[in-house]
């Protein structure tokens, strides 16, 4: 019987070459099998408005849910005309943001400004309305028609008095907004209507406009943008009462609609929701201190890519001390404090993105989230740790102050994480407070 045949012996060089080949094959296999992590996308809502205290300045807010907004920049822009009432926001095909706005109480043009980042704005042009005898040019609103992709401005024009307002359509003929088709009055919406806002759902166009006689927001529908329009909801059809104007609508991620309206007689700013544009919830105040502050806003919905998650300490700039979980507590409800930085896990936080520059903040030692106690919007409310729920009082927008230094702005209230009384003492407590310029509201992060 033949014995087993011995394997041929390989030289050290051959063995080394084979080992190298094996490593290369493994690396190649890893490369071909690897997939980069997909960038997370979320819906962001952008609100532009002017304020009760100033018709001269644009304010810009963002939200992850179309209800709880935080200030992104304000004042953000003052136009050459010195007045920016009724700003309506658009994300254009060129990637820029544009606002169209009322330039004057009396006049024959509407204004346009643009931005790449919603923070820095520049004047584009004023657009003449091109109709003789016009006295007032108010409340221009963007409308991109899904039927043909056209970019339009629906603007309220008047020749003699407030009771003479009616909506006209201006269709852009180029992307620079330097050329416009001849204006067309929306047939069926007779004089006496102002602040017309148009959306399209399915094949039906819906217009929401203020009746200048009754002061109600009314609802009309049409099968084409130019009309004819037929009113289907008049008087107090929605239960919102009179003394409201400036309707603006946005479609939410679940397919429902949200309307915003300016209670110009009450000084409030309201919102309501609907699944079909015909039946609406009762109006309620927009939270976070916006009701009573902003006027006649519009809201844009866009899909954006979030930033990466990161882990960091948060160093208060007035004291050089770190945001800290006292004694590494694992108890829900524990109020955070400032403490000398020591590199330990009670001072380490994981920032998980839920929107552009908006994060939940989780302590890496215990997995509990930064939380404004009781969903309070009051100054002085405690910054505590709590079981993570993802609610707006556990979401914070990072507002850049200087390189690497941020304000942490609570989404539900629009207020900043603050070291109480600007104390530099060990153990000074973290609270929320109206955002200001103090260094006790500025935190150095490592991103």
MISEPA-144447 format. One line per 10 residues: number of its first residue (from 1); their letters; for each residue x, y, z of C-alpha. Coordinates in nm, 4 decimals. Example, Ala and Ser with C-alpha at 12.3 -4.5 7.8 and 13.67 -1.06 7.14 Angstrom:
1> AS> 1.2300/-0.4500/0.7800 ~ 1.3670/-0.1060/0.7140
This chain:
1> XXXXXXXXXX> 0.0000/0.0000/0.0000 ~ 0.1305/0.3335/-0.0917 ~ 0.2032/0.5745/0.1905 ~ 0.0638/0.9274/0.1979 ~ 0.2306/1.1666/-0.0375 ~ 0.3979/1.4499/0.1504 ~ 0.2925/1.8069/0.0663 ~ 0.5527/2.0026/-0.1200 ~ 0.7464/2.2381/0.1056 ~ 0.7358/2.6117/0.0283
11> XXXXXXXXXX> 1.0140/2.8554/0.0809 ~ 0.9762/3.1358/0.3402 ~ 0.9448/3.3855/0.0542 ~ 0.6614/3.1870/-0.1028 ~ 0.4830/3.1616/0.2291 ~ 0.5136/3.5369/0.2802 ~ 0.3804/3.6017/-0.0691 ~ 0.0840/3.3721/-0.0069 ~ 0.0081/3.5442/0.3229 ~ 0.0206/3.8837/0.1569
21> XXXXXXXXXX> -0.2140/3.7619/-0.1160 ~ -0.4563/3.6320/0.1450 ~ -0.4581/3.9678/0.3214 ~ -0.5173/4.1495/-0.0065 ~ -0.8014/3.9149/-0.0965 ~ -0.9596/3.9727/0.2421 ~ -0.9301/4.3474/0.2005 ~ -1.0808/4.3292/-0.1464 ~ -1.3652/4.1180/-0.0163 ~ -1.4258/4.3742/0.2562
31> XXXXXXXXXX> -1.4216/4.6578/0.0070 ~ -1.6639/4.4922/-0.2301 ~ -1.8944/4.3953/0.0540 ~ -1.8802/4.7286/0.2379 ~ -2.1506/4.9890/0.1915 ~ -2.1158/5.3453/0.3138 ~ -2.3736/5.4440/0.5695 ~ -2.6610/5.6190/0.3975 ~ -2.6985/5.9862/0.4846 ~ -3.0070/6.0380/0.6972
41> XXXXXXXXXX> -3.2774/6.2579/0.5483 ~ -3.5484/6.4377/0.7414 ~ -3.8215/6.6893/0.6717 ~ -3.7492/7.0443/0.7775 ~ -4.0083/7.3208/0.7902 ~ -3.8919/7.6780/0.7315 ~ -4.1029/7.9697/0.8544 ~ -4.0485/8.3280/0.7371 ~ -4.2354/8.6174/0.8969 ~ -4.2218/8.9771/1.0071
51> XXXXXXXXXX> -4.3021/9.0784/1.3644 ~ -4.5453/9.2822/1.5696 ~ -4.2640/9.5172/1.6629 ~ -4.1085/9.5642/1.3193 ~ -4.2247/9.5605/0.9573 ~ -3.8671/9.6215/0.8456 ~ -3.7020/9.2906/0.9339 ~ -3.7311/8.9317/0.8143 ~ -3.7270/8.6567/1.0778 ~ -3.6482/8.2936/0.9861
61> XXXXXXXXXX> -3.7410/7.9889/1.1959 ~ -3.7055/7.6125/1.1483 ~ -3.8959/7.3119/1.2820 ~ -3.8966/6.9339/1.2566 ~ -4.2745/6.9044/1.3036 ~ -4.4319/7.2233/1.1553 ~ -4.5536/7.3263/1.5014 ~ -4.2551/7.3887/1.7300 ~ -4.0226/7.6424/1.5699 ~ -3.6849/7.7761/1.6794
71> XXXXXXXXXX> -3.5286/8.0980/1.5597 ~ -3.2634/8.0473/1.2947 ~ -3.1920/8.4146/1.2274 ~ -3.3685/8.7318/1.3262 ~ -3.3457/8.9971/1.2181 ~ -3.2207/8.8232/0.9042 ~ -3.2752/9.0860/0.6350 ~ -3.3934/9.4427/0.5814 ~ -3.4732/9.5281/0.2174 ~ -3.3893/9.8550/0.0394
81> XXXXXXXXXX> -3.7560/9.9579/0.0656 ~ -3.7312/9.9373/0.4448 ~ -4.0468/9.7252/0.4670 ~ -4.0843/9.3462/0.4401 ~ -4.4420/9.2555/0.5264 ~ -4.5953/8.9193/0.4338 ~ -4.2728/8.7363/0.3362 ~ -4.3411/8.4107/0.1473 ~ -4.0584/8.1556/0.1153 ~ -3.9674/7.9259/-0.1773
91> XXXXXXXXXX> -3.6900/7.6698/-0.2374 ~ -3.6156/7.7222/-0.6080 ~ -3.4793/7.4853/-0.8717 ~ -3.1426/7.6653/-0.8543 ~ -3.1024/7.5507/-0.4926 ~ -3.1505/7.8972/-0.3468 ~ -3.4208/8.0198/-0.1129 ~ -3.6322/8.3156/-0.2201 ~ -3.8742/8.5356/-0.0297 ~ -4.1306/8.7512/-0.2042
101> XXXXXXXXXX> -4.2752/9.0325/0.0067 ~ -4.4799/9.3510/0.0322 ~ -4.2495/9.6509/-0.0158 ~ -4.4798/9.9335/0.0922 ~ -4.8274/10.0099/0.2240 ~ -4.8950/10.1836/-0.1075 ~ -4.7140/10.0957/-0.4265 ~ -4.7047/9.9084/-0.7556 ~ -4.4386/9.6419/-0.7048 ~ -4.3460/9.3432/-0.4917
111> XXXXXXXXXX> -3.9946/9.2589/-0.3744 ~ -3.7743/8.9485/-0.3998 ~ -3.4672/8.8547/-0.1929 ~ -3.2613/8.5348/-0.1926 ~ -3.0296/8.3255/0.0240 ~ -2.8258/8.0077/-0.0022 ~ -2.8450/7.9242/0.3691 ~ -3.1531/8.1044/0.5118 ~ -2.9172/8.3169/0.7197 ~ -2.7537/8.5594/0.4770
121> XXXXXXXXXX> -2.9956/8.7329/0.2402 ~ -2.9494/8.9667/-0.0538 ~ -3.1835/9.1825/-0.2574 ~ -3.2786/9.0443/-0.5999 ~ -3.5256/9.2934/-0.7478 ~ -3.8605/9.4644/-0.7236 ~ -4.1194/9.3433/-0.9752 ~ -4.3626/9.6042/-1.1162 ~ -4.7224/9.4818/-1.1297 ~ -4.7793/9.6389/-1.4719
131> XXXXXXXXXX> -5.1446/9.7369/-1.4213 ~ -5.2473/10.1012/-1.4345 ~ -5.4331/10.2516/-1.1428 ~ -5.3018/10.0103/-0.8784 ~ -5.2739/10.1682/-0.5336 ~ -5.1875/9.8709/-0.3089 ~ -4.9720/9.5640/-0.3822 ~ -4.9999/9.3331/-0.0828 ~ -4.9323/8.9807/0.0373 ~ -4.7514/8.8153/-0.2553
141> XXXXXXXXXX> -4.7405/8.4361/-0.2142 ~ -4.5337/8.1792/-0.4042 ~ -4.7172/7.8909/-0.5688 ~ -4.5392/7.6217/-0.7711 ~ -4.8034/7.4491/-0.9816 ~ -4.7580/7.0690/-0.9762 ~ -4.9515/7.0481/-1.3033 ~ -4.6834/7.2175/-1.5138 ~ -4.4009/7.3115/-1.2752 ~ -4.4589/7.6825/-1.3275
151> XXXXXXXXXX> -4.3458/7.9207/-1.0540 ~ -4.6119/8.1777/-0.9741 ~ -4.6769/8.4651/-0.7385 ~ -5.0364/8.5198/-0.6266 ~ -5.0620/8.8822/-0.5142 ~ -5.3488/9.0975/-0.3854 ~ -5.3960/9.4211/-0.5819 ~ -5.6275/9.7155/-0.5138 ~ -5.7165/10.0197/-0.7213 ~ -5.9140/10.2330/-0.4772
161> XXXXXXXXXX> -5.9710/10.0890/-0.1315 ~ -5.9211/9.7834/0.0868 ~ -6.2615/9.6546/-0.0278 ~ -6.1338/9.6528/-0.3867 ~ -5.8572/9.3933/-0.3409 ~ -5.8513/9.0848/-0.5625 ~ -5.5874/8.8182/-0.6388 ~ -5.3749/8.8160/-0.9541 ~ -5.1423/8.5485/-1.0858 ~ -4.7902/8.6384/-1.2020
171> XXXXXXXXXX> -4.6056/8.3522/-1.3770 ~ -4.2250/8.3616/-1.3908 ~ -4.0795/8.3194/-1.7403 ~ -3.7222/8.2535/-1.6285 ~ -3.5368/8.1244/-1.3246 ~ -3.3896/8.4673/-1.2494 ~ -3.7385/8.6110/-1.1919 ~ -3.6557/8.8969/-1.4266 ~ -3.9337/8.8227/-1.6761 ~ -4.3014/8.7599/-1.6024
181> XXXXXXXXXX> -4.6121/8.6737/-1.8029 ~ -4.8944/8.9260/-1.8117 ~ -5.0965/8.9224/-1.4882 ~ -5.4184/8.7210/-1.4783 ~ -5.7001/8.7817/-1.2291 ~ -5.8202/8.4612/-1.0627 ~ -6.1699/8.4221/-1.2060 ~ -6.4432/8.3726/-0.9479 ~ -6.2605/8.5444/-0.6617 ~ -6.4221/8.8842/-0.6888
191> XXXXXXXXXX> -6.2905/9.2107/-0.5458 ~ -6.3045/9.2226/-0.1652 ~ -6.0654/8.9303/-0.1040 ~ -5.7074/8.9646/0.0200 ~ -5.4185/8.7405/0.1281 ~ -5.5044/8.4600/-0.1156 ~ -5.2971/8.1451/-0.0587 ~ -5.3211/7.8557/-0.3078 ~ -5.2375/7.4842/-0.2760 ~ -5.3159/7.1867/-0.4992
201> XXXXXXXXXX> -5.4346/6.8494/-0.3694 ~ -5.4854/6.5799/-0.6290 ~ -5.6342/6.7566/-0.9300 ~ -5.8115/7.0260/-0.7268 ~ -5.6805/7.3740/-0.6506 ~ -5.7715/7.5228/-0.3134 ~ -5.7585/7.8938/-0.2295 ~ -5.7806/8.0361/0.1217 ~ -5.8460/8.4096/0.1336 ~ -5.9632/8.6732/0.3788
211> XXXXXXXXXX> -6.3020/8.8312/0.3096 ~ -6.2387/9.2016/0.3685 ~ -6.6012/9.2646/0.4681 ~ -6.6632/8.9812/0.7156 ~ -6.2954/8.9381/0.8190 ~ -6.3255/8.5573/0.7919 ~ -6.0817/8.3322/0.6055 ~ -6.2864/8.1598/0.3343 ~ -6.2222/7.8573/0.1100 ~ -6.2641/7.8231/-0.2678
221> XXXXXXXXXX> -6.1830/7.5429/-0.5136 ~ -6.1127/7.5207/-0.8868 ~ -5.9988/7.2728/-1.1501 ~ -5.7382/7.5147/-1.2891 ~ -5.5253/7.7841/-1.1314 ~ -5.6835/8.0672/-1.3300 ~ -6.0311/7.9485/-1.2314 ~ -6.3211/7.9724/-1.2346 ~ -6.3129/7.9458/-0.8556 ~ -6.6156/7.8473/-0.6472
231> XXXXXXXXXX> -6.6431/7.9237/-0.2761 ~ -6.7196/7.6118/-0.0719 ~ -6.6565/7.7518/0.2765 ~ -6.7780/8.0992/0.3682 ~ -6.8401/8.2952/0.6859 ~ -6.7292/8.1095/0.9972 ~ -6.7264/7.7756/0.8105 ~ -6.4114/7.6481/0.9849 ~ -6.4895/7.7823/1.3328 ~ -6.1837/8.0080/1.3486
241> XXXXXXXXXX> -6.3819/8.3263/1.4061 ~ -6.3293/8.6646/1.2439 ~ -6.0355/8.9008/1.2726 ~ -5.7899/8.6582/1.1130 ~ -5.5888/8.7013/0.7938 ~ -5.2710/8.5950/0.6166 ~ -5.3541/8.2237/0.5741 ~ -5.0588/8.0012/0.4834 ~ -5.0658/7.6242/0.4399 ~ -4.8122/7.3435/0.4364
251> XXXXXXXXXX> -4.8522/6.9706/0.3791 ~ -4.7080/6.7591/0.6604 ~ -4.5201/6.4310/0.6319 ~ -4.8299/6.2248/0.7166 ~ -5.0241/6.3837/0.4302 ~ -5.2324/6.6114/0.6509 ~ -5.2408/6.9895/0.6153 ~ -5.1548/7.2648/0.8592 ~ -5.2752/7.6218/0.8239 ~ -5.1282/7.9296/0.9942
261> XXXXXXXXXX> -5.3204/8.2546/1.0379 ~ -5.2564/8.5979/1.1790 ~ -5.5003/8.7107/1.4485 ~ -5.4405/9.0750/1.3705 ~ -5.7075/9.1999/1.6131 ~ -5.6020/8.9747/1.9019 ~ -5.2263/8.9922/1.8507 ~ -5.2072/8.6107/1.8346 ~ -5.0671/8.3779/1.5692 ~ -5.2752/8.0634/1.5203
271> XXXXXXXXXX> -5.2547/7.7197/1.3612 ~ -5.5034/7.4399/1.2811 ~ -5.4905/7.1047/1.0994 ~ -5.6954/6.9082/0.8469 ~ -5.6796/6.5805/0.6576 ~ -5.8893/6.6976/0.3615 ~ -5.8752/7.0818/0.3504 ~ -6.2497/7.0933/0.4195 ~ -6.2769/6.9930/0.7855 ~ -6.0439/7.1654/1.0285
281> XXXXXXXXXX> -5.9459/7.1471/1.3922 ~ -6.0033/7.4391/1.6252 ~ -5.7382/7.7072/1.6059 ~ -5.4651/7.7141/1.8699 ~ -5.1697/7.9399/1.9370 ~ -4.8414/7.8556/1.7689 ~ -4.6221/7.7643/2.0696 ~ -4.2727/7.8672/2.1713 ~ -4.3416/8.2372/2.2143 ~ -4.4166/8.2963/1.8453
291> XXXXXXXXXX> -4.7841/8.3768/1.8987 ~ -4.7944/8.7441/1.9835 ~ -4.4537/8.8045/1.8271 ~ -4.4644/8.7105/1.4578 ~ -4.7064/8.8244/1.1879 ~ -4.8201/8.6819/0.8524 ~ -4.5716/8.4009/0.7971 ~ -4.5442/8.1253/0.5405 ~ -4.3951/7.7786/0.5837 ~ -4.1852/7.5748/0.3411
301> XXXXXXXXXX> -4.1455/7.1970/0.3693 ~ -3.8184/7.0502/0.2422 ~ -3.6212/6.7278/0.2686 ~ -3.2675/6.7782/0.3937 ~ -2.9702/6.5674/0.4976 ~ -2.8841/6.5741/0.8663 ~ -2.5378/6.6051/1.0100 ~ -2.3567/6.3173/1.1724 ~ -2.4000/6.2163/1.5337 ~ -2.1098/6.3141/1.7558
311> XXXXXXXXXX> -1.9963/6.2916/2.1171 ~ -1.8752/6.5971/2.3053 ~ -1.8485/6.7804/2.6309 ~ -2.0261/7.1171/2.6600 ~ -1.8079/7.3869/2.8143 ~ -1.9776/7.7047/2.9398 ~ -1.7884/8.0007/2.7974 ~ -1.8364/8.2327/3.0952 ~ -1.6868/7.9876/3.3466 ~ -1.4850/7.7304/3.1526
321> XXXXXXXXXX> -1.6772/7.4567/3.3360 ~ -1.8550/7.1560/3.1890 ~ -2.2204/7.0606/3.1746 ~ -2.2389/6.7739/3.4224 ~ -2.4736/6.5079/3.5623 ~ -2.4277/6.5480/3.9410 ~ -2.2343/6.2573/4.0885 ~ -2.3096/6.0496/3.7794 ~ -2.6719/6.0094/3.8907 ~ -2.8897/5.7655/3.6984
331> XXXXXXXXXX> -3.2160/5.9057/3.8392 ~ -3.4668/6.0661/3.6050 ~ -3.5441/6.4250/3.7005 ~ -3.1890/6.5083/3.8120 ~ -3.1079/6.8693/3.7234 ~ -2.7822/6.9246/3.5378 ~ -2.5167/7.1641/3.6613 ~ -2.1791/7.3079/3.5692 ~ -1.8711/7.1460/3.7230 ~ -1.4960/7.1586/3.6668
341> XXXXXXXXXX> -1.4159/6.9580/3.3544 ~ -1.2680/6.6197/3.4458 ~ -1.3015/6.4024/3.1358 ~ -1.5444/6.1631/3.3058 ~ -1.8566/6.0150/3.1446 ~ -2.1099/6.2270/3.3419 ~ -1.9754/6.5169/3.1327 ~ -1.9882/6.3298/2.8005 ~ -2.2922/6.3670/2.5743 ~ -2.4019/6.2046/2.2507
351> XXXXXXXXXX> -2.5638/6.4443/2.0017 ~ -2.8018/6.2493/1.7763 ~ -2.9409/6.4407/1.4758 ~ -3.3146/6.4761/1.4260 ~ -3.2933/6.7643/1.1775 ~ -3.0514/7.0182/1.0395 ~ -2.8459/7.1340/1.3398 ~ -3.1118/6.9879/1.5712 ~ -3.0252/6.7040/1.8088 ~ -3.1298/6.5001/2.1055
361> XXXXXXXXXX> -2.8535/6.5070/2.3684 ~ -2.7914/6.1844/2.5593 ~ -2.5526/6.1350/2.8491 ~ -2.3121/5.8585/2.7489 ~ -2.2938/5.7197/3.1035 ~ -2.6627/5.6600/3.1720 ~ -2.8438/5.6910/2.8370 ~ -3.0826/5.9598/2.9638 ~ -3.1714/6.2649/2.7542 ~ -3.1420/6.6362/2.8240
371> XXXXXXXXXX> -3.4968/6.7562/2.8878 ~ -3.6709/7.0822/2.9780 ~ -3.8646/6.9858/3.2880 ~ -4.2397/6.9503/3.2398 ~ -4.2242/7.0765/2.8789 ~ -4.2216/7.4211/3.0399 ~ -4.1780/7.7303/2.8265 ~ -4.1071/7.9516/3.1291 ~ -3.7788/8.1217/3.2022 ~ -3.5967/7.9348/3.4772
381> XXXXXXXXXX> -3.7343/7.5889/3.3937 ~ -3.4826/7.3233/3.4951 ~ -3.2660/7.1375/3.2460 ~ -3.2935/6.7805/3.3711 ~ -3.2208/6.4301/3.2480 ~ -3.5127/6.2042/3.1572 ~ -3.5977/5.8880/2.9719 ~ -3.5586/5.9636/2.6012 ~ -3.8906/6.0251/2.4254 ~ -3.7906/6.2371/2.1246
391> XXXXXXXXXX> -4.0410/6.5098/2.2130 ~ -3.9698/6.8739/2.1326 ~ -3.8565/6.9545/2.4881 ~ -3.5771/6.6987/2.4347 ~ -3.4645/6.8487/2.1037 ~ -3.2082/7.1258/2.0861 ~ -3.0970/7.3322/1.7900 ~ -2.7295/7.4279/1.7789 ~ -2.7109/7.7958/1.6910 ~ -2.3561/7.8849/1.5922
401> XXXXXXXXXX> -2.2128/8.1770/1.7879 ~ -1.8453/8.1565/1.6910 ~ -1.6118/7.8808/1.5809 ~ -1.6989/7.5728/1.7847 ~ -1.9256/7.7700/2.0215 ~ -2.3038/7.7283/2.0167 ~ -2.6247/7.8206/2.1889 ~ -2.8367/7.5137/2.2710 ~ -3.1922/7.6210/2.1845 ~ -3.4847/7.4126/2.3122
411> XXXXXXXXXX> -3.7126/7.3409/2.0163 ~ -4.0404/7.3567/2.2112 ~ -3.9733/7.6948/2.3732 ~ -3.7116/7.8697/2.1616 ~ -3.5121/7.9365/2.4801 ~ -3.1467/7.8682/2.5523 ~ -2.9710/7.6324/2.7912 ~ -2.8292/7.8764/3.0478 ~ -2.6132/7.8649/3.3617 ~ -2.8362/8.0297/3.6201
421> XXXXXXXXXX> -2.7480/8.3912/3.7033 ~ -2.4276/8.3571/3.4996 ~ -2.2728/8.2016/3.8103 ~ -1.9155/8.0759/3.7899 ~ -1.9530/7.8625/4.1043 ~ -1.9193/7.4863/4.1024 ~ -2.2657/7.3313/4.1007 ~ -2.4501/7.6265/3.9449 ~ -2.7646/7.4839/3.7893 ~ -2.8627/7.4604/3.4230
431> XXXXXXXXXX> -3.1941/7.6221/3.3272 ~ -3.3604/7.7563/3.0145 ~ -3.3803/8.1310/2.9598 ~ -3.4645/8.3730/2.6831 ~ -3.1719/8.3660/2.4419 ~ -2.9425/8.6649/2.4725 ~ -2.5794/8.7565/2.4260 ~ -2.4427/8.6239/2.7552 ~ -2.1486/8.3835/2.7614 ~ -2.3397/8.1727/3.0160
441> XXXXXXX> -2.5590/8.0631/2.7212 ~ -2.2676/7.9719/2.4982 ~ -2.1149/7.6255/2.4975 ~ -1.7987/7.4995/2.3331 ~ -1.8527/7.1654/2.1592 ~ -1.6186/6.9334/1.9730 ~ -1.7909/6.8289/1.6504
